[in-house]
Amino acid sequence: MSKNLTYDYRNACCVPYDSPPPGLAAQLQRLAAEERPGACLGCGFEHNCRRDGCAVLRRVSRIVATIRGGEGDG
């Protein structure tokens, strides 16, 4: 059975969600521990962060929203 499943309470079924890319958890821990922008530079996830916000935090937000059943602004 896949580890990447969450339960959709509205539709009463299991639904898959994308696995986080390699290194996402480590970069999230780095963001929590180090000051910005030092923790951000060269993270490998950056893509228009100045305009759209931190790519790591946006990705984690989408994953959490999927796990929680679509709640929030993911």
HTML snippet that shows the backbone in 3Dmol.js (N, CA, C, O; Angstrom):
<script src="https://3Dmol.org/build/3Dmol-min.js"></script>
<div id="view" style="width:600px;height:400px;position:relative"></div>
<script>
const pdb = `
ATOM      1  N   MET A   1       0.841  -1.181   0.000  1.00  0.00           N
ATOM      2  CA  MET A   1       0.000   0.000   0.000  1.00  0.00           C
ATOM      3  C   MET A   1       0.884   1.242   0.000  1.00  0.00           C
ATOM      4  O   MET A   1       1.905   1.286   0.686  1.00  0.00           O
ATOM      5  N   SER A   2       0.496   2.219  -0.750  1.00  0.00           N
ATOM      6  CA  SER A   2       1.270   3.442  -0.887  1.00  0.00           C
ATOM      7  C   SER A   2       1.263   4.242   0.408  1.00  0.00           C
ATOM      8  O   SER A   2       0.257   4.295   1.115  1.00  0.00           O
ATOM      9  N   LYS A   3       2.389   4.857   0.705  1.00  0.00           N
ATOM     10  CA  LYS A   3       2.473   5.734   1.867  1.00  0.00           C
ATOM     11  C   LYS A   3       1.925   7.118   1.550  1.00  0.00           C
ATOM     12  O   LYS A   3       1.635   7.893   2.462  1.00  0.00           O
ATOM     13  N   ASN A   4       1.784   7.429   0.293  1.00  0.00           N
ATOM     14  CA  ASN A   4       1.367   8.769  -0.118  1.00  0.00           C
ATOM     15  C   ASN A   4      -0.134   8.842  -0.349  1.00  0.00           C
ATOM     16  O   ASN A   4      -0.596   9.240  -1.418  1.00  0.00           O
ATOM     17  N   LEU A   5      -0.886   8.450   0.678  1.00  0.00           N
ATOM     18  CA  LEU A   5      -2.333   8.529   0.599  1.00  0.00           C
ATOM     19  C   LEU A   5      -2.859   9.349   1.763  1.00  0.00           C
ATOM     20  O   LEU A   5      -2.300   9.346   2.860  1.00  0.00           O
ATOM     21  N   THR A   6      -3.930  10.036   1.496  1.00  0.00           N
ATOM     22  CA  THR A   6      -4.649  10.740   2.551  1.00  0.00           C
ATOM     23  C   THR A   6      -6.125  10.416   2.368  1.00  0.00           C
ATOM     24  O   THR A   6      -6.553  10.047   1.275  1.00  0.00           O
ATOM     25  N   TYR A   7      -6.880  10.549   3.409  1.00  0.00           N
ATOM     26  CA  TYR A   7      -8.299  10.208   3.346  1.00  0.00           C
ATOM     27  C   TYR A   7      -9.121  11.447   3.042  1.00  0.00           C
ATOM     28  O   TYR A   7      -9.015  12.461   3.732  1.00  0.00           O
ATOM     29  N   ASP A   8      -9.934  11.358   2.011  1.00  0.00           N
ATOM     30  CA  ASP A   8     -10.835  12.428   1.613  1.00  0.00           C
ATOM     31  C   ASP A   8     -12.173  12.179   2.301  1.00  0.00           C
ATOM     32  O   ASP A   8     -12.957  11.337   1.863  1.00  0.00           O
ATOM     33  N   TYR A   9     -12.429  12.915   3.380  1.00  0.00           N
ATOM     34  CA  TYR A   9     -13.644  12.718   4.164  1.00  0.00           C
ATOM     35  C   TYR A   9     -14.904  13.107   3.398  1.00  0.00           C
ATOM     36  O   TYR A   9     -15.965  12.518   3.604  1.00  0.00           O
ATOM     37  N   ARG A  10     -14.793  14.078   2.531  1.00  0.00           N
ATOM     38  CA  ARG A  10     -15.963  14.522   1.778  1.00  0.00           C
ATOM     39  C   ARG A  10     -16.470  13.441   0.825  1.00  0.00           C
ATOM     40  O   ARG A  10     -17.675  13.247   0.666  1.00  0.00           O
ATOM     41  N   ASN A  11     -15.513  12.733   0.187  1.00  0.00           N
ATOM     42  CA  ASN A  11     -15.883  11.710  -0.788  1.00  0.00           C
ATOM     43  C   ASN A  11     -15.715  10.293  -0.257  1.00  0.00           C
ATOM     44  O   ASN A  11     -15.947   9.329  -0.987  1.00  0.00           O
ATOM     45  N   ALA A  12     -15.315  10.153   1.003  1.00  0.00           N
ATOM     46  CA  ALA A  12     -15.155   8.857   1.661  1.00  0.00           C
ATOM     47  C   ALA A  12     -14.262   7.900   0.876  1.00  0.00           C
ATOM     48  O   ALA A  12     -14.644   6.766   0.587  1.00  0.00           O
ATOM     49  N   CYS A  13     -13.061   8.383   0.536  1.00  0.00           N
ATOM     50  CA  CYS A  13     -12.120   7.523  -0.166  1.00  0.00           C
ATOM     51  C   CYS A  13     -10.686   8.016   0.075  1.00  0.00           C
ATOM     52  O   CYS A  13     -10.469   9.143   0.519  1.00  0.00           O
ATOM     53  N   CYS A  14      -9.731   7.162  -0.224  1.00  0.00           N
ATOM     54  CA  CYS A  14      -8.323   7.546  -0.128  1.00  0.00           C
ATOM     55  C   CYS A  14      -7.903   8.210  -1.435  1.00  0.00           C
ATOM     56  O   CYS A  14      -8.311   7.783  -2.516  1.00  0.00           O
ATOM     57  N   VAL A  15      -7.098   9.239  -1.332  1.00  0.00           N
ATOM     58  CA  VAL A  15      -6.607   9.931  -2.516  1.00  0.00           C
ATOM     59  C   VAL A  15      -5.093  10.088  -2.400  1.00  0.00           C
ATOM     60  O   VAL A  15      -4.584  10.346  -1.309  1.00  0.00           O
ATOM     61  N   PRO A  16      -4.377   9.940  -3.494  1.00  0.00           N
ATOM     62  CA  PRO A  16      -2.920  10.096  -3.456  1.00  0.00           C
ATOM     63  C   PRO A  16      -2.527  11.564  -3.427  1.00  0.00           C
ATOM     64  O   PRO A  16      -3.271  12.433  -3.882  1.00  0.00           O
ATOM     65  N   TYR A  17      -1.362  11.820  -2.892  1.00  0.00           N
ATOM     66  CA  TYR A  17      -0.777  13.153  -2.981  1.00  0.00           C
ATOM     67  C   TYR A  17       0.678  12.998  -3.365  1.00  0.00           C
ATOM     68  O   TYR A  17       1.289  11.961  -3.105  1.00  0.00           O
ATOM     69  N   ASP A  18       1.227  14.016  -3.978  1.00  0.00           N
ATOM     70  CA  ASP A  18       2.604  13.958  -4.462  1.00  0.00           C
ATOM     71  C   ASP A  18       3.572  13.889  -3.302  1.00  0.00           C
ATOM     72  O   ASP A  18       3.405  14.559  -2.282  1.00  0.00           O
ATOM     73  N   SER A  19       4.583  13.068  -3.479  1.00  0.00           N
ATOM     74  CA  SER A  19       5.656  13.011  -2.490  1.00  0.00           C
ATOM     75  C   SER A  19       6.447  14.304  -2.543  1.00  0.00           C
ATOM     76  O   SER A  19       6.623  14.890  -3.611  1.00  0.00           O
ATOM     77  N   PRO A  20       6.922  14.746  -1.389  1.00  0.00           N
ATOM     78  CA  PRO A  20       7.787  15.925  -1.416  1.00  0.00           C
ATOM     79  C   PRO A  20       9.074  15.603  -2.181  1.00  0.00           C
ATOM     80  O   PRO A  20       9.570  14.478  -2.100  1.00  0.00           O
ATOM     81  N   PRO A  21       9.608  16.548  -2.901  1.00  0.00           N
ATOM     82  CA  PRO A  21      10.856  16.297  -3.618  1.00  0.00           C
ATOM     83  C   PRO A  21      11.998  16.063  -2.631  1.00  0.00           C
ATOM     84  O   PRO A  21      11.946  16.541  -1.497  1.00  0.00           O
ATOM     85  N   PRO A  22      13.022  15.334  -3.054  1.00  0.00           N
ATOM     86  CA  PRO A  22      14.160  15.092  -2.165  1.00  0.00           C
ATOM     87  C   PRO A  22      14.763  16.406  -1.674  1.00  0.00           C
ATOM     88  O   PRO A  22      14.959  17.340  -2.451  1.00  0.00           O
ATOM     89  N   GLY A  23      15.046  16.463  -0.404  1.00  0.00           N
ATOM     90  CA  GLY A  23      15.684  17.637   0.164  1.00  0.00           C
ATOM     91  C   GLY A  23      14.728  18.685   0.692  1.00  0.00           C
ATOM     92  O   GLY A  23      15.167  19.645   1.327  1.00  0.00           O
ATOM     93  N   LEU A  24      13.432  18.534   0.452  1.00  0.00           N
ATOM     94  CA  LEU A  24      12.481  19.544   0.892  1.00  0.00           C
ATOM     95  C   LEU A  24      12.448  19.645   2.417  1.00  0.00           C
ATOM     96  O   LEU A  24      12.453  20.749   2.960  1.00  0.00           O
ATOM     97  N   ALA A  25      12.413  18.522   3.103  1.00  0.00           N
ATOM     98  CA  ALA A  25      12.375  18.546   4.574  1.00  0.00           C
ATOM     99  C   ALA A  25      13.645  19.168   5.141  1.00  0.00           C
ATOM    100  O   ALA A  25      13.587  19.944   6.096  1.00  0.00           O
ATOM    101  N   ALA A  26      14.781  18.833   4.562  1.00  0.00           N
ATOM    102  CA  ALA A  26      16.047  19.401   5.039  1.00  0.00           C
ATOM    103  C   ALA A  26      16.079  20.914   4.829  1.00  0.00           C
ATOM    104  O   ALA A  26      16.540  21.650   5.702  1.00  0.00           O
ATOM    105  N   GLN A  27      15.592  21.383   3.677  1.00  0.00           N
ATOM    106  CA  GLN A  27      15.579  22.822   3.419  1.00  0.00           C
ATOM    107  C   GLN A  27      14.592  23.527   4.338  1.00  0.00           C
ATOM    108  O   GLN A  27      14.849  24.649   4.773  1.00  0.00           O
ATOM    109  N   LEU A  28      13.475  22.890   4.639  1.00  0.00           N
ATOM    110  CA  LEU A  28      12.508  23.477   5.562  1.00  0.00           C
ATOM    111  C   LEU A  28      13.133  23.627   6.953  1.00  0.00           C
ATOM    112  O   LEU A  28      12.947  24.651   7.610  1.00  0.00           O
ATOM    113  N   GLN A  29      13.863  22.620   7.395  1.00  0.00           N
ATOM    114  CA  GLN A  29      14.566  22.707   8.682  1.00  0.00           C
ATOM    115  C   GLN A  29      15.619  23.806   8.650  1.00  0.00           C
ATOM    116  O   GLN A  29      15.809  24.520   9.634  1.00  0.00           O
ATOM    117  N   ARG A  30      16.303  23.939   7.514  1.00  0.00           N
ATOM    118  CA  ARG A  30      17.315  24.991   7.369  1.00  0.00           C
ATOM    119  C   ARG A  30      16.665  26.374   7.448  1.00  0.00           C
ATOM    120  O   ARG A  30      17.220  27.279   8.073  1.00  0.00           O
ATOM    121  N   LEU A  31      15.507  26.547   6.828  1.00  0.00           N
ATOM    122  CA  LEU A  31      14.795  27.821   6.886  1.00  0.00           C
ATOM    123  C   LEU A  31      14.388  28.154   8.320  1.00  0.00           C
ATOM    124  O   LEU A  31      14.404  29.319   8.717  1.00  0.00           O
ATOM    125  N   ALA A  32      14.027  27.145   9.085  1.00  0.00           N
ATOM    126  CA  ALA A  32      13.618  27.370  10.470  1.00  0.00           C
ATOM    127  C   ALA A  32      14.802  27.733  11.359  1.00  0.00           C
ATOM    128  O   ALA A  32      14.641  28.487  12.318  1.00  0.00           O
ATOM    129  N   ALA A  33      15.983  27.211  11.058  1.00  0.00           N
ATOM    130  CA  ALA A  33      17.138  27.379  11.934  1.00  0.00           C
ATOM    131  C   ALA A  33      18.026  28.566  11.569  1.00  0.00           C
ATOM    132  O   ALA A  33      18.616  29.188  12.453  1.00  0.00           O
ATOM    133  N   GLU A  34      18.129  28.887  10.287  1.00  0.00           N
ATOM    134  CA  GLU A  34      19.050  29.932   9.840  1.00  0.00           C
ATOM    135  C   GLU A  34      18.300  31.207   9.468  1.00  0.00           C
ATOM    136  O   GLU A  34      17.102  31.192   9.185  1.00  0.00           O
ATOM    137  N   GLU A  35      19.039  32.297   9.478  1.00  0.00           N
ATOM    138  CA  GLU A  35      18.450  33.573   9.077  1.00  0.00           C
ATOM    139  C   GLU A  35      18.325  33.644   7.562  1.00  0.00           C
ATOM    140  O   GLU A  35      19.119  33.062   6.823  1.00  0.00           O
ATOM    141  N   ARG A  36      17.321  34.362   7.128  1.00  0.00           N
ATOM    142  CA  ARG A  36      17.192  34.635   5.708  1.00  0.00           C
ATOM    143  C   ARG A  36      18.017  35.862   5.394  1.00  0.00           C
ATOM    144  O   ARG A  36      18.173  36.681   6.300  1.00  0.00           O
ATOM    145  N   PRO A  37      18.551  36.075   4.238  1.00  0.00           N
ATOM    146  CA  PRO A  37      18.415  35.254   3.049  1.00  0.00           C
ATOM    147  C   PRO A  37      19.447  34.143   2.963  1.00  0.00           C
ATOM    148  O   PRO A  37      19.450  33.390   1.990  1.00  0.00           O
ATOM    149  N   GLY A  38      20.321  34.019   3.951  1.00  0.00           N
ATOM    150  CA  GLY A  38      21.366  32.990   3.891  1.00  0.00           C
ATOM    151  C   GLY A  38      20.822  31.588   3.708  1.00  0.00           C
ATOM    152  O   GLY A  38      21.397  30.796   2.961  1.00  0.00           O
ATOM    153  N   ALA A  39      19.728  31.269   4.373  1.00  0.00           N
ATOM    154  CA  ALA A  39      19.137  29.935   4.255  1.00  0.00           C
ATOM    155  C   ALA A  39      18.482  29.732   2.901  1.00  0.00           C
ATOM    156  O   ALA A  39      18.290  28.598   2.462  1.00  0.00           O
ATOM    157  N   CYS A  40      18.141  30.818   2.245  1.00  0.00           N
ATOM    158  CA  CYS A  40      17.421  30.729   0.976  1.00  0.00           C
ATOM    159  C   CYS A  40      18.347  30.583  -0.231  1.00  0.00           C
ATOM    160  O   CYS A  40      18.001  29.911  -1.203  1.00  0.00           O
ATOM    161  N   LEU A  41      19.499  31.199  -0.170  1.00  0.00           N
ATOM    162  CA  LEU A  41      20.376  31.238  -1.338  1.00  0.00           C
ATOM    163  C   LEU A  41      20.864  29.846  -1.710  1.00  0.00           C
ATOM    164  O   LEU A  41      21.437  29.129  -0.890  1.00  0.00           O
ATOM    165  N   GLY A  42      20.627  29.483  -2.956  1.00  0.00           N
ATOM    166  CA  GLY A  42      21.092  28.202  -3.469  1.00  0.00           C
ATOM    167  C   GLY A  42      20.341  27.007  -2.930  1.00  0.00           C
ATOM    168  O   GLY A  42      20.891  25.906  -2.898  1.00  0.00           O
ATOM    169  N   CYS A  43      19.097  27.185  -2.502  1.00  0.00           N
ATOM    170  CA  CYS A  43      18.351  26.074  -1.905  1.00  0.00           C
ATOM    171  C   CYS A  43      17.977  25.026  -2.946  1.00  0.00           C
ATOM    172  O   CYS A  43      17.737  23.870  -2.596  1.00  0.00           O
ATOM    173  N   GLY A  44      17.923  25.408  -4.208  1.00  0.00           N
ATOM    174  CA  GLY A  44      17.578  24.463  -5.261  1.00  0.00           C
ATOM    175  C   GLY A  44      16.091  24.419  -5.574  1.00  0.00           C
ATOM    176  O   GLY A  44      15.681  23.775  -6.540  1.00  0.00           O
ATOM    177  N   PHE A  45      15.289  25.087  -4.780  1.00  0.00           N
ATOM    178  CA  PHE A  45      13.852  25.122  -5.011  1.00  0.00           C
ATOM    179  C   PHE A  45      13.402  26.485  -5.501  1.00  0.00           C
ATOM    180  O   PHE A  45      12.238  26.665  -5.859  1.00  0.00           O
ATOM    181  N   GLU A  46      14.323  27.454  -5.519  1.00  0.00           N
ATOM    182  CA  GLU A  46      13.928  28.819  -5.809  1.00  0.00           C
ATOM    183  C   GLU A  46      13.393  28.980  -7.230  1.00  0.00           C
ATOM    184  O   GLU A  46      13.910  28.402  -8.186  1.00  0.00           O
ATOM    185  N   HIS A  47      12.372  29.762  -7.327  1.00  0.00           N
ATOM    186  CA  HIS A  47      11.775  30.105  -8.608  1.00  0.00           C
ATOM    187  C   HIS A  47      10.891  31.324  -8.379  1.00  0.00           C
ATOM    188  O   HIS A  47       9.742  31.200  -7.953  1.00  0.00           O
ATOM    189  N   ASN A  48      11.428  32.478  -8.661  1.00  0.00           N
ATOM    190  CA  ASN A  48      10.692  33.734  -8.488  1.00  0.00           C
ATOM    191  C   ASN A  48      10.216  33.959  -7.053  1.00  0.00           C
ATOM    192  O   ASN A  48       9.106  34.443  -6.833  1.00  0.00           O
ATOM    193  N   CYS A  49      11.049  33.610  -6.089  1.00  0.00           N
ATOM    194  CA  CYS A  49      10.661  33.744  -4.682  1.00  0.00           C
ATOM    195  C   CYS A  49      10.402  35.204  -4.291  1.00  0.00           C
ATOM    196  O   CYS A  49       9.544  35.486  -3.456  1.00  0.00           O
ATOM    197  N   ARG A  50      11.141  36.114  -4.893  1.00  0.00           N
ATOM    198  CA  ARG A  50      10.913  37.527  -4.566  1.00  0.00           C
ATOM    199  C   ARG A  50       9.510  37.962  -4.977  1.00  0.00           C
ATOM    200  O   ARG A  50       8.876  38.769  -4.297  1.00  0.00           O
ATOM    201  N   ARG A  51       9.045  37.434  -6.070  1.00  0.00           N
ATOM    202  CA  ARG A  51       7.725  37.808  -6.570  1.00  0.00           C
ATOM    203  C   ARG A  51       6.611  36.957  -5.952  1.00  0.00           C
ATOM    204  O   ARG A  51       5.572  37.488  -5.559  1.00  0.00           O
ATOM    205  N   ASP A  52       6.823  35.641  -5.866  1.00  0.00           N
ATOM    206  CA  ASP A  52       5.763  34.713  -5.461  1.00  0.00           C
ATOM    207  C   ASP A  52       5.853  34.232  -4.021  1.00  0.00           C
ATOM    208  O   ASP A  52       4.941  33.558  -3.542  1.00  0.00           O
ATOM    209  N   GLY A  53       6.929  34.561  -3.324  1.00  0.00           N
ATOM    210  CA  GLY A  53       7.136  34.039  -1.975  1.00  0.00           C
ATOM    211  C   GLY A  53       8.023  32.808  -2.015  1.00  0.00           C
ATOM    212  O   GLY A  53       8.337  32.289  -3.086  1.00  0.00           O
ATOM    213  N   CYS A  54       8.416  32.355  -0.858  1.00  0.00           N
ATOM    214  CA  CYS A  54       9.358  31.243  -0.740  1.00  0.00           C
ATOM    215  C   CYS A  54       8.801  29.967  -1.384  1.00  0.00           C
ATOM    216  O   CYS A  54       7.712  29.513  -1.033  1.00  0.00           O
ATOM    217  N   ALA A  55       9.552  29.400  -2.322  1.00  0.00           N
ATOM    218  CA  ALA A  55       9.122  28.197  -3.033  1.00  0.00           C
ATOM    219  C   ALA A  55       8.991  27.006  -2.097  1.00  0.00           C
ATOM    220  O   ALA A  55       8.085  26.188  -2.258  1.00  0.00           O
ATOM    221  N   VAL A  56       9.883  26.901  -1.123  1.00  0.00           N
ATOM    222  CA  VAL A  56       9.832  25.792  -0.168  1.00  0.00           C
ATOM    223  C   VAL A  56       8.557  25.884   0.663  1.00  0.00           C
ATOM    224  O   VAL A  56       7.840  24.895   0.814  1.00  0.00           O
ATOM    225  N   LEU A  57       8.277  27.053   1.196  1.00  0.00           N
ATOM    226  CA  LEU A  57       7.089  27.221   2.025  1.00  0.00           C
ATOM    227  C   LEU A  57       5.805  27.048   1.222  1.00  0.00           C
ATOM    228  O   LEU A  57       4.819  26.517   1.735  1.00  0.00           O
ATOM    229  N   ARG A  58       5.809  27.494  -0.036  1.00  0.00           N
ATOM    230  CA  ARG A  58       4.623  27.301  -0.877  1.00  0.00           C
ATOM    231  C   ARG A  58       4.379  25.820  -1.132  1.00  0.00           C
ATOM    232  O   ARG A  58       3.237  25.364  -1.089  1.00  0.00           O
ATOM    233  N   ARG A  59       5.456  25.056  -1.399  1.00  0.00           N
ATOM    234  CA  ARG A  59       5.315  23.615  -1.662  1.00  0.00           C
ATOM    235  C   ARG A  59       4.827  22.878  -0.425  1.00  0.00           C
ATOM    236  O   ARG A  59       3.941  22.028  -0.511  1.00  0.00           O
ATOM    237  N   VAL A  60       5.405  23.203   0.723  1.00  0.00           N
ATOM    238  CA  VAL A  60       4.985  22.569   1.969  1.00  0.00           C
ATOM    239  C   VAL A  60       3.526  22.913   2.266  1.00  0.00           C
ATOM    240  O   VAL A  60       2.768  22.061   2.730  1.00  0.00           O
ATOM    241  N   SER A  61       3.137  24.144   2.004  1.00  0.00           N
ATOM    242  CA  SER A  61       1.758  24.559   2.222  1.00  0.00           C
ATOM    243  C   SER A  61       0.791  23.741   1.379  1.00  0.00           C
ATOM    244  O   SER A  61      -0.264  23.336   1.867  1.00  0.00           O
ATOM    245  N   ARG A  62       1.137  23.493   0.123  1.00  0.00           N
ATOM    246  CA  ARG A  62       0.275  22.679  -0.750  1.00  0.00           C
ATOM    247  C   ARG A  62       0.177  21.249  -0.240  1.00  0.00           C
ATOM    248  O   ARG A  62      -0.903  20.659  -0.261  1.00  0.00           O
ATOM    249  N   ILE A  63       1.294  20.682   0.220  1.00  0.00           N
ATOM    250  CA  ILE A  63       1.288  19.309   0.736  1.00  0.00           C
ATOM    251  C   ILE A  63       0.410  19.217   1.978  1.00  0.00           C
ATOM    252  O   ILE A  63      -0.398  18.296   2.106  1.00  0.00           O
ATOM    253  N   VAL A  64       0.566  20.167   2.890  1.00  0.00           N
ATOM    254  CA  VAL A  64      -0.236  20.166   4.114  1.00  0.00           C
ATOM    255  C   VAL A  64      -1.716  20.336   3.783  1.00  0.00           C
ATOM    256  O   VAL A  64      -2.554  19.657   4.375  1.00  0.00           O
ATOM    257  N   ALA A  65      -2.055  21.221   2.857  1.00  0.00           N
ATOM    258  CA  ALA A  65      -3.445  21.424   2.473  1.00  0.00           C
ATOM    259  C   ALA A  65      -4.024  20.146   1.882  1.00  0.00           C
ATOM    260  O   ALA A  65      -5.185  19.827   2.142  1.00  0.00           O
ATOM    261  N   THR A  66      -3.249  19.409   1.096  1.00  0.00           N
ATOM    262  CA  THR A  66      -3.720  18.157   0.517  1.00  0.00           C
ATOM    263  C   THR A  66      -3.978  17.131   1.614  1.00  0.00           C
ATOM    264  O   THR A  66      -5.001  16.445   1.602  1.00  0.00           O
ATOM    265  N   ILE A  67      -3.067  17.029   2.546  1.00  0.00           N
ATOM    266  CA  ILE A  67      -3.213  16.063   3.636  1.00  0.00           C
ATOM    267  C   ILE A  67      -4.419  16.415   4.505  1.00  0.00           C
ATOM    268  O   ILE A  67      -5.123  15.524   4.978  1.00  0.00           O
ATOM    269  N   ARG A  68      -4.656  17.693   4.713  1.00  0.00           N
ATOM    270  CA  ARG A  68      -5.766  18.133   5.561  1.00  0.00           C
ATOM    271  C   ARG A  68      -7.093  18.172   4.814  1.00  0.00           C
ATOM    272  O   ARG A  68      -8.108  18.586   5.373  1.00  0.00           O
ATOM    273  N   GLY A  69      -7.091  17.752   3.573  1.00  0.00           N
ATOM    274  CA  GLY A  69      -8.338  17.676   2.829  1.00  0.00           C
ATOM    275  C   GLY A  69      -8.712  18.926   2.080  1.00  0.00           C
ATOM    276  O   GLY A  69      -9.895  19.209   1.890  1.00  0.00           O
ATOM    277  N   GLY A  70      -7.717  19.683   1.648  1.00  0.00           N
ATOM    278  CA  GLY A  70      -7.997  20.859   0.843  1.00  0.00           C
ATOM    279  C   GLY A  70      -8.314  22.101   1.637  1.00  0.00           C
ATOM    280  O   GLY A  70      -8.719  23.108   1.057  1.00  0.00           O
ATOM    281  N   GLU A  71      -8.144  22.067   2.948  1.00  0.00           N
ATOM    282  CA  GLU A  71      -8.396  23.264   3.753  1.00  0.00           C
ATOM    283  C   GLU A  71      -7.313  24.284   3.481  1.00  0.00           C
ATOM    284  O   GLU A  71      -6.196  23.917   3.115  1.00  0.00           O
ATOM    285  N   GLY A  72      -7.612  25.524   3.649  1.00  0.00           N
ATOM    286  CA  GLY A  72      -6.621  26.581   3.526  1.00  0.00           C
ATOM    287  C   GLY A  72      -6.515  27.136   2.135  1.00  0.00           C
ATOM    288  O   GLY A  72      -7.333  26.852   1.259  1.00  0.00           O
ATOM    289  N   ASP A  73      -5.459  27.957   1.945  1.00  0.00           N
ATOM    290  CA  ASP A  73      -5.270  28.673   0.682  1.00  0.00           C
ATOM    291  C   ASP A  73      -4.261  28.008  -0.211  1.00  0.00           C
ATOM    292  O   ASP A  73      -3.689  28.696  -1.057  1.00  0.00           O
ATOM    293  N   GLY A  74      -3.996  26.737  -0.095  1.00  0.00           N
ATOM    294  CA  GLY A  74      -2.976  26.027  -0.817  1.00  0.00           C
ATOM    295  C   GLY A  74      -2.928  26.275  -2.245  1.00  0.00           C
ATOM    296  O   GLY A  74      -2.085  25.709  -2.941  1.00  0.00           O
TER     297      GLY A  74
END
`;
const viewer = $3Dmol.createViewer("view");
viewer.addModel(pdb, "pdb");
viewer.setStyle({}, {cartoon: {color: "spectrum"}});
viewer.zoomTo();
viewer.render();
</script>
